[in-house]
């Protein structure tokens, strides 16, 4: 891009998604927003934790993304929980539809960020983890942490 580097500014990250889901594939998508929503995002007034996306009528729709109303906008404000359309090519939508057709697969937003002047979402195809999967993952991380601690103390 003519030697210019586009800056990314992360607005919010969905940390809960990494705990509750096994992330299989990530992709960057655009989102259709109103002006007051963009201003609220710049102020960091967003909650991504319970949101999910699904393919409906040939479009990918994001549900349960809570963008708080912008205080100074008055009566022209937006509905905080309205469904928002994600911007993808038809080929990508078809691929997502096939990926989520299998049982247990879903579309989860991982983070929302500004890329230049545009708002982007990192959307992941994910599979839900069961409770014993979460426990096994936690035990594995704890074991790795213990091994690193022992090795670090041996080196000294």
C-alpha positions as CSV (number, residue, x, y, z in Angstrom):
1,X,0.0,0.0,0.0
2,X,2.5,2.6,-1.2
3,X,4.7,2.0,1.8
4,X,2.1,3.2,4.3
5,X,1.4,0.9,7.2
6,X,-2.3,0.7,8.4
7,X,-2.6,1.0,12.2
8,X,-4.8,-1.3,14.2
9,X,-6.3,-0.1,17.4
10,X,-8.0,-2.9,19.4
11,X,-11.3,-1.8,21.0
12,X,-12.3,-5.0,22.8
13,X,-11.2,-8.7,23.0
14,X,-13.4,-11.6,23.8
15,X,-11.3,-13.5,26.3
16,X,-14.2,-15.7,27.3
17,X,-14.2,-17.2,23.7
18,X,-10.7,-18.7,24.1
19,X,-11.8,-20.4,27.3
20,X,-15.2,-21.7,26.2
21,X,-14.4,-22.6,22.5
22,X,-11.8,-24.3,20.5
23,X,-10.9,-21.8,17.8
24,X,-10.5,-23.5,14.3
25,X,-10.3,-20.7,11.8
26,X,-10.1,-16.9,12.0
27,X,-11.0,-14.2,9.4
28,X,-11.3,-10.5,9.3
29,X,-14.7,-9.1,8.4
30,X,-16.3,-5.7,8.2
31,X,-19.4,-4.6,10.1
32,X,-22.3,-2.3,9.1
33,X,-22.7,0.4,11.8
34,X,-24.5,3.6,12.4
35,X,-22.6,6.9,13.2
36,X,-23.5,6.9,16.9
37,X,-22.3,3.3,17.2
38,X,-18.9,4.2,15.8
39,X,-18.6,7.1,18.3
40,X,-19.5,4.7,21.1
41,X,-16.9,2.3,19.9
42,X,-14.2,5.0,19.9
43,X,-15.2,5.7,23.6
44,X,-14.8,1.9,24.3
45,X,-18.5,1.4,25.2
46,X,-18.9,-2.1,23.9
47,X,-19.5,-5.6,25.4
48,X,-18.6,-8.6,23.1
49,X,-18.7,-11.5,25.6
50,X,-22.1,-13.1,24.8
51,X,-22.2,-12.3,21.1
52,X,-22.3,-14.8,18.2
53,X,-22.9,-14.7,14.5
54,X,-25.1,-16.8,12.2
55,X,-25.8,-17.1,8.5
56,X,-29.4,-16.1,7.7
57,X,-30.9,-15.4,4.2
58,X,-27.5,-15.3,2.6
59,X,-26.2,-12.7,5.1
60,X,-24.0,-13.1,8.2
61,X,-25.7,-11.4,11.2
62,X,-24.0,-10.6,14.5
63,X,-26.3,-11.0,17.6
64,X,-26.0,-9.8,21.2
65,X,-23.2,-7.3,20.6
66,X,-23.9,-4.6,23.1
67,X,-22.8,-1.1,22.0
68,X,-23.9,1.4,24.6
69,X,-25.8,4.5,23.5
70,X,-23.6,7.5,22.8
71,X,-24.4,10.0,25.5
72,X,-24.4,13.3,23.5
73,X,-26.4,12.1,20.5
74,X,-29.8,12.8,21.9
75,X,-32.8,11.2,20.2
76,X,-30.9,9.9,17.2
77,X,-29.3,7.1,19.2
78,X,-29.2,3.4,18.3
79,X,-30.6,0.3,19.9
80,X,-27.8,-1.2,21.9
81,X,-28.5,-4.9,21.1
82,X,-29.7,-4.6,17.5
83,X,-28.6,-7.3,15.1
84,X,-25.7,-6.0,12.9
85,X,-24.8,-7.2,9.4
86,X,-21.3,-8.4,8.8
87,X,-19.7,-7.6,5.4
88,X,-18.4,-10.6,3.5
89,X,-18.2,-11.8,-0.1
90,X,-20.8,-14.4,-1.2
91,X,-18.0,-17.0,-1.5
92,X,-16.9,-16.4,2.1
93,X,-20.6,-16.6,3.3
94,X,-21.0,-19.9,1.6
95,X,-17.8,-21.2,3.2
96,X,-19.1,-20.1,6.7
97,X,-22.5,-21.7,6.1
98,X,-20.8,-25.0,5.3
99,X,-18.5,-24.7,8.3
100,X,-21.4,-24.1,10.7
101,X,-23.7,-26.7,9.3
102,X,-21.9,-29.4,11.3
103,X,-23.2,-29.9,14.8
104,X,-21.3,-28.0,17.6
105,X,-19.8,-25.4,15.3
106,X,-20.5,-21.7,15.6
107,X,-19.2,-18.2,14.7
108,X,-17.7,-16.2,17.5
109,X,-16.3,-12.7,17.4
110,X,-12.8,-12.7,19.0
111,X,-12.0,-9.0,18.9
112,X,-13.2,-5.6,17.5
113,X,-10.7,-3.1,16.3
114,X,-10.1,-0.1,14.1
115,X,-8.1,-0.8,11.0
116,X,-7.3,2.6,9.7
117,X,-10.7,4.4,9.8
118,X,-12.7,1.2,9.4
119,X,-14.1,-1.0,12.2
120,X,-13.2,-4.7,11.7
121,X,-14.2,-7.8,13.6
122,X,-12.0,-10.9,13.9
123,X,-14.6,-13.7,13.4
124,X,-13.7,-17.3,14.3
125,X,-15.2,-20.6,13.4
126,X,-15.3,-22.4,16.7
127,X,-16.4,-25.6,18.4
128,X,-17.7,-25.5,22.0
129,X,-15.7,-27.0,24.7
130,X,-17.2,-29.3,27.3
131,X,-16.4,-28.9,31.0
132,X,-13.9,-31.8,31.1
133,X,-12.1,-30.3,28.0
134,X,-11.7,-27.0,30.0
135,X,-10.3,-28.9,33.0
136,X,-7.9,-30.8,30.8
137,X,-6.7,-27.6,29.2
138,X,-6.2,-25.9,32.6
139,X,-4.3,-28.9,33.9
140,X,-2.0,-28.9,30.8
141,X,-1.3,-25.2,31.2
142,X,-0.5,-25.6,34.9
143,X,1.9,-28.5,34.2
144,X,3.7,-26.4,31.6
145,X,4.0,-23.5,34.0
146,X,5.4,-25.8,36.7
147,X,8.0,-27.3,34.3
148,X,9.1,-23.7,33.2
149,X,9.4,-22.7,36.9
150,X,11.6,-25.8,37.7
151,X,13.8,-25.3,34.7
152,X,14.2,-21.6,35.4
153,X,15.3,-22.4,39.0
154,X,17.7,-25.1,37.8
155,X,19.5,-22.8,35.5
156,X,20.3,-20.3,38.2
